[in-house]
Amino acid sequence: MKLEKSVVRARRLLPILLGLSLLAAPLQGHAADKPLVQDGVLYHAGTNPYDAVADDVNGDGRADVIVFDLVENKISVLLGNGDGTFQMKQDTSVGRSPRAVTVADFNGDGHADVAVSNAVDNTVGILIGRGDGTFEQQVAYPTGNWPVGLAAKDFNGDGILDLAVTNNSSNTVSILRGMGDGTFRTAITVPVGMSPRSVASEDLNSDGIVDLAVANVGSNNVNILLGDGQGGFTSVLAISSGRSPIGLQAADLNSDGYMDLALAANGDHTANVFLGNGDGTFRPVITLPLGHSPLDLEVADFDGDGNLDLLGGVQDSSNPILLGNGDGTFQSARTYFDRPSSAVASGDFNGDGKADIIDISYGYIKIFNSAAEGVVSLAQDRYEAAENSASVTVSVYRAAGSYGQTKVSLRTIEGTAIAGTDYNSVDELLVFNEGETTKSYPISIIGRNGDQGDRTFFVELGNPTNGAVLGASARAEVTIREPVAVPDTTPPVLDVSKFRIIDQYQGMPDQLYGEAGAVSEAGAMVKAYPWVDADADGTVNAGEWGAPIGLGLSAADGSILPADIGDLSPGTYAFVVTATDAAGNESAQEASAVVTMTLVKDVPPDSPDTSPPSWQTGAELIFSRVTSSAVTLEWPAASDDRGIAAYEIYQGGTMVQSVPATTRNYTINGLAANTTYNFAIKAVDAARNASPGLEGTIQSASAPGSGSGSGSGSGSSSSGSVPSVLSSESRLQQLSLTAGDQPITLTPPFQAGVYDYTVTTKEAQVVVSPRIMHSAAKVEINGERVTSGYTVPLKDGDNVLTIRVQAEDGSATTYRLTLKREPLEETGEQPNQEIQNSFIDIQGHWAEPDIQKALTLGIVKGDVSGTFRPHASVSRAEWAVMMGRLLKADLTGSSISFTDGNSIPAWAHDGVHMAVTEGVMIGYADGTFRPGQPITRAEIAAVLGRVMNESSEMDGNTSYADDSGIPVWAKPYVQAAADYGLLQGRGANRFAPNEPMTRSEAAVLLVRLSRVLGP
C-alpha cells in the first residue's frame, strides 16, 4: 500500500518554456443533477506538485493558489484574477521535499506569510510575505524527523500565532511558539502514535482553548491532544481511525456547534466521520465508501446549500463528492469529474460564494470552478423611450435553469444616438445569484433642445460566466422618440439697451450691432426700421417707419454682428428693431423697441488704412468635433496695426459667415457625410483689408450607422454659435518619462519656466507623458498630436523631441527634450573580456535561474557595471546577436545592404549579418532593419518558426482572442510556437503580437529553446 501522496510526472513532448501555461482541452465531467463544476482547466506549476492550498496572499480580496513541489523544492503562487483564472506563477525556493503549507500572518503586519514543512531537512520554513504575493527567503526552524503535517493557531492565548508540526519518523508533534515578529521559539515535542501525518487544530472540548487532533498512519488511530491554554498539550484519547488515516479535517459537520472530524482511510477505501460530543470525545465512526486508496480529503460547501460536503482524492479516476445533509450524514458519492488525484484542495476562485476545486496529479494541477446554468437573454429586441423621459429600462431573463451564480455584461453601443449627448452609456456586470431569473437595468435618457428626430442606440449582453450561455436575444435596439413639437407662437424678446452703433468716418457706411443678450433666441432674423416720430407722440404708428434694413441672424449668445446701415450724415437717428424667429413670430414694432443714436461722422485720417492683417508664424486652422454633418473651426488671433474688426469664414471659396474679432471658433453645420471640404479664415480690419486665408481641408465623418464610425466630438452647435472667451494657457503642468514600469529622471527636474530638458538612458524605448495645465490645450510631439503617453523608440546617441503645447486661443509654448541613449549592453564587452558569473540586479527575480543558465551558455551578457537589466525591452539588434550565440553561428559577416545599415552598432553588425544570411530575420519593406527598435512578440514567433523550419502556410485562424490583430505573415509561426509550448498567450487569452519582450523573458525563452534544439 502506498501511503505517500502519489507524484507521477506526466510525459511531455516538449518542455514548457514559460512559467504558467494553459495546457490541454478541458475534460468532460459526468452528468449529475446540477452542473456542480465546470470543465477543469490544467495549469503547469512545477515538475512534481505535491499539494496545494488556497488563500489570499496579495491582499486583493481574491483567492490565490499556493502549490508546493517536492522535487523542485519550491512553492509556486498563482495569483487569482477573481473570475476563476490565474496569473503567471511566481516561485520561491523552500527546503527539501516540502510536504505541507499553511498561510497566516506570523509577524502581524497585515500581510500573508507562509509556513512550510521540509521533510528531508527536518525543519519548518517561515516565508514572510511582502503583501504582493511574493515572499522573503525562508528562515528554517528545527523540528523532529520527517515533518509532514502543519497547523497554525494561537495555542497559549497570547494573541500570537503558534505552529504544530507532525514528525512522521519521530512519532511526535513539535510545538513552536510564535514571538509575534515572524520568529519562533525552540520546539517543544509531544509524543503521539506511530507515523503521524495530518493534524487539525480546533477547540474540540468547548473550553475556548485550541486542541489538536493527529492522524497516525502507522498505528491507525487519531490522537486527541487537549490544550492547557499555556501552549502545552495532553493526549487524552486515541480513536481507532481505520487503516492508514490521512487528510484529517476538523469542522462542524452536523451544525450542532461542536467540532467533528473527517478523514480518508487509505487502506479501507473509505471516508470516516467522527461526530463530536463537545467534550473532546466522539461518537462511533460513520464509514462512507469513497474510492480506491484515497490519498486526501477536503471539506467545503461545494453546492452552496450551507452544508459542508466531502471531496475525496482517490487513485481510480473517479474523484467523488459526498454532499452533506447538514446533520452529519452524507449523500452517496457522485462523480463530477474523472481524474485520479494525489491531493485535493478548495477555494472560491470565481467569486460566486461556492467552493471551487483544486485537483493535483500527474505533474499538473487542475482547477474546477463551480458551475451555473441558464440561458441569458434580453426580454425584448426593441425598446422605445420618449426624449423627455428620464430613462428606459431593459430587462434581462435567465431561463432553462437558475442553479448557481452567473455574471453577464450589459453595455450600450452607439447608433444614430450619441452616448453622452442622447443617453448615458452603460458598461456594467449583472450578477444573477442562484435562483434569480430576472434583472432590470435603467439607462438614462438625456433631453435635448430642438428637434433632432428619432435616434437609436443598442444594448448588448456578453460573456456569461460559470457555464451559462447567451440566448438568441442578446442585442436590442433602443429608439429615442422626439416629442411632438408644440407650435411656437411666442416672438423673440429684444433688449434695446444692448444695441450699439459704429460711427464710421465720412464716406464709409455706419454699422449697427447687438451685444450678447440683445436677442432672447439664437437664429432670429433681426431688422432695423428707420423711424421718424412724425406726430411727436412717442408712439410708433403705421406709416412712420421706412424700409427695413437686415442686420442678420442672432448668435447663440443673442448677439448680432455689425451690419451696414448706410453712410449717414451727422445727426440723431432712431430705428425700430424687430426679431423674427424660425416660426415667423416677429417682435412688436413699438416704442420699447426703438434704438436711438447720434452720429458725428468725423473726417477720415489723411493716410488711409491699406495694410492687411497678418497671422503669426506657424498659425494654423484647427478642426475639432468632426461629425457627419458638422465641424468646428478654431484659429489663433491675427494682428493688425489698427485692430481686427472681424474674421470671415469661407467654405469652398465662398464666404459663409463673419464673426466679431473677439471670436476665434465657429461651428459649420449642414455638411454632407463622408465628404471633403476646404475652409479658410480671413482676418479683416475696419478698412476691409483682409489677411491671407488660413486654410485647411477636412473630411466629414461617415453617417451614423454606416459601420464606419462617427466623427470626433460628441455633438454639434447651432450655426453661428459664439463661444465664451478662449483660454491662453499653453504650459505643461508636468512632464514624466517611463521605461517599462520604471520612471526616468529629467535633468533638470521639471519646473515652471524651464523649457529644455535632458534624459540619459540605456533603454530601447521610453514613454513620454506630458500633462497640460488647461484641459482645452493640445500637445504635439515632433508634429504628431498626442493625447496620452507617447512611445519613442531610441537610437544610440541623441534623440531630440520638440513638444509644442497650443492653448485654446491658438497661442503656443515649445519645450525641447533631448533623450541620450547610452550604448547597449554589448558595447561594454571587449573581445577577451572574462565572462562574469552573475549579475547584480537579478537576485530574487523570477527568471534568475534561467538568466544564470543563459549566461553560462554564453547566450546573454551584461554591461561592464555587472547589470543585466531584466525589465528592459530587447531590441532587434540584441535579439540577432543572442540568436547567433544560441545557434553557435559564425558571426563574422560582410557588408549589410539595409538603408539604415550605418545605424547598426558595430557590436551587432556580425549578428545581424548572420541572422539575415541564415534567413532567421528579415528587414522591412522600406529597406530598413531598424536595429534599435524593440522586437515584437509576433516578430519573435516568426524567428522561432524559421529556426524550427516551420511552414509559413496556414489555413484558418489561431486560437487567440486577438487573432484579428495578429499579422497574416505571423499567424502560422504564432500557432507553431504555441503548439511547441515556446510562446503562450497573455491575460484573457491574448497573444499581444505588438507588445515587446523583456530581456528576462528572452533569456527564459532562449534557454528553453536550447533544450528543444539539443546540443
Buried (B, 14 or more C-beta within 10 A) or exposed (E): EEBBBBBEEEEEEEEBBBBBBBBEEEBEBEEBEBBBBBBBBBBBBBBBBBBBBBBBBBEBEBBBBBBBBBBBBBBBBBBBBBBBBBBBBBBBBBBEBBBBBBBBBBBBBEBBBBBBBBBBBBBBBBBBBBEBBBBBEBBBBEBBEBBBBBBBBBBBEBEBBBBBBBBBBBBBBBBBBBBEEBBBEEBBBBEBBEBBBBBBBBBBBBBEBBBBBBBBBBBBBBBBBBBEEEBBBEBBBBBBBBBBBBBBBBBBBBBBEBBBBBBBBBBBBBBBBBBBBBEBBBEEBBEBEBBBBBBBBBBBBBBBBEBBBBBBBBBBBBBBBBBBBBEBBBEEBBBBBBBBBBBBBBBBBBBBEBBBBBBBBBBBBBBBBBBBBBBBBBBBEEBBBBBEBEEBEBBBBBEEBBBBBBBBBBBBBBBBBBBEBBBBBBEEEBBBBBEBEEBEBEBEBBEBEEEBEEBBBBBBBEEBBBBBBBBEBBBBBBBBBBEEEEEEEEBBEBBBEBBBBBBBBEEBEBBBBBBBEBBBBBBBBBBBBBBEBEEEEEEBEEEBBEEBBEBBBBBBBBBBBBBBBEBBEEEEBBBBBBBBBEEEBBBEBEBEBBBEBEBEBEEBEEEEBEEBBBBEEEBBBBBBBBBBBBBBBBBBBBEBEEEBBBBBBBBEEEEBBBBBBEBBBBBBBEBEBBEEBEBBBBBBBBBEBBBEBBEBEBBBBBBBBEEEEBBEBEBBBBBBBBBEEBBEBBBBEEBBBBBBEEEBEBEEEBEEEEEEBEBEBBBBBBBBBBEBBBEBBBBBBBEEEBEEBBEBBBBBEEBEBEBBBBBBBBBBBBBEBBBBBBBBBBBBBEEEEEEBEEBEBBEEBBBBBBBBBBBEBEBBBBBEEEBBBBBBBBBBBBBBBBBBBBBEBEBEBEEBEBEBBEBBBEBBBBBBBBBBBBEBBBBEEEEBBBBBBBBBBBBBBBBBBBBBEBEEEBEEEBEBEBBEEBBEEBBBBBBBBBEBBBBBBBEEBBBBBBEBBBBBBBBBBBBBBBEBEEE
